[in-house]
């Protein structure tokens, strides 16, 4: 899979190195040539000098051939422009954009070419909530395309789901349990998997049935 990352800051480099280690083909486009020269001396990543906000630079970088664009600069306006160009001018199948200012989150949607937005403050808040909120539904990630969210619930002892198999939860069709963490181990959920106290249940759900999922997993405690 070919991934292009716009922005050679700490976020872009961290994403690139992790994906490179997993076998992806990574290209980072950065307009600061001095930064590229510096990073090129100590990184195995492929760098291209260019402005990802310009169609000509994206064309020269081979954007039409990539599978994923990651707009990871420290400027929200740039990330929106990069996302829109990647989607509309080059038909990139998957566009992921970094949100630097949480107040701009509402802009990062499919009208700007964004499939998935990531906001560090929101993710940190989610992790804090997850650490202290047993029995409550915590939003981990929002997928703008399809109006879906990834949520997590650590089951409390009074959860109505305790002791029930997944197939007996009467989940709405717009929600599915995609993972369980039990005793620090990842458990692949099946229809006959019985939920236990302290299970961390990860659910892919649309907004309109989130309330139903909360009631099924948290009861009246959330």
Helices and strands as residue ranges (DSSP letters): E 2-6, H 10-21, E 25-30, H 33-40, E 46-49, H 55-60, G 63-65, E 68-71, H 76-88, E 94-99, G 102-107, G 110-112, E 116-119, H 120-132, E 137-143, E 148-154, G 166-168, E 175-182, E 185-187, E 200-206, G 207-209, H 210-218
